[in-house]
Amino acid sequence: MGKPLAFFFFLLILVFSMPRRALAALSPCKNKCGSLEVQYPLGSGPGCGSPRFQSSISCSPSDELLLITHTGSYPVTSISYATSTLTIVPPLMSSCSAMHSSPNFGLDWSSPFQLGSSLFLLLGCSNPSSSLTYKGTPLCDPVNAHLCAALYTCPSVTSLGLPLFSPSNSCCAYSPANLGPHGDLDVQGLLCAGYSSVVSLGDIPTDPTRWEYGVVLKFGLGGVDNYNFATACQACQHSSGICGYAPPRNYFVCVCQNGVNTSSDCNGQAPIWNQATIHHPKLLGFSIYGSWLLAILGLSFFFVKL
């Protein structure tokens, strides 16, 4: 009996040293990434927010919120939960202060994001804007052609191999709201050097140095909120919890500051440890402590019988 009893106490000591190391391998839920508040349905990583956003939004190791698509990763610069929109700034998107040769930009068909109210401008196009068509339908909006002329007054236009005040017909105010027939802004396919996207013209519409640049995206849950996540999430957030889900069936969980996960909210939950703003999702109804204790009891009975 002496050796099994000693082994039992060894495992008991081990269990209290393991959870923090075990949890370090899990993706933590955070209510803030950099300067941005992260709220449902967005999440900072796997198990956080809505499961539909898991592959599209994440908080990088450098604490930067990123939108991830098949064409790249894009920093999120602002979020409005009231209007369900966010703004991204692709690293190689052009603005008045700096212009770049740009890769294509696209959204995944399966993602919960759609284009918002921003306007794309294709720059340095080899063909005149009037000839850019898809199946005979013009791709350029002549109503906003004056924005091209304004942007071509920026000295940085020379970075695209264009002279100042280039003919504005080498620029296209790109009109399709669905990013074209293949879901991408096909910069190379349209034989253009780069692109810009304008969120707002500011207080002086003719001055491109005052414009706000970026790509506005709308997000929503659509018809995937099968477990009344939104209703449960309100109670969770009011109790200072973070809304998440438990794989593999993706049931709703409220991830509390003290390490407890519940199916409702964090009010009255007994603490496991104090963790102020980083919480770890676990399978509903089980903590890592509970799992380890069950393992210890099972091993102890096994060795006692020996």
Secondary structure as UniProt FT lines:
FT   HELIX           2..17
FT   HELIX           19..24
FT   STRAND          29..30
FT   STRAND          32..33
FT   TURN            34..35
FT   STRAND          36..37
FT   TURN            40..41
FT   TURN            46..47
FT   HELIX           51..53
FT   TURN            54..56
FT   STRAND          57..59
FT   TURN            61..62
FT   STRAND          65..69
FT   TURN            70..71
FT   STRAND          72..80
FT   TURN            81..84
FT   STRAND          85..88
FT   TURN            91..92
FT   STRAND          105..106
FT   TURN            109..110
FT   STRAND          113..115
FT   STRAND          119..123
FT   HELIX           129..131
FT   STRAND          133..134
FT   TURN            135..136
FT   STRAND          137..138
FT   HELIX           142..144
FT   HELIX           145..151
FT   TURN            152..153
FT   HELIX           155..160
FT   TURN            164..165
FT   HELIX           168..170
FT   STRAND          172..174
FT   TURN            177..178
FT   TURN            181..182
FT   STRAND          184..185
FT   TURN            187..191
FT   STRAND          194..200
FT   TURN            202..203
FT   TURN            205..206
FT   HELIX           208..210
FT   STRAND          212..213
FT   STRAND          215..219
FT   TURN            222..223
FT   TURN            226..227
FT   HELIX           229..238
FT   TURN            239..240
FT   STRAND          242..246
FT   TURN            247..250
FT   STRAND          251..255
FT   TURN            257..258
FT   STRAND          261..262
FT   TURN            267..268
FT   STRAND          278..279
FT   TURN            284..285
FT   HELIX           288..305
//
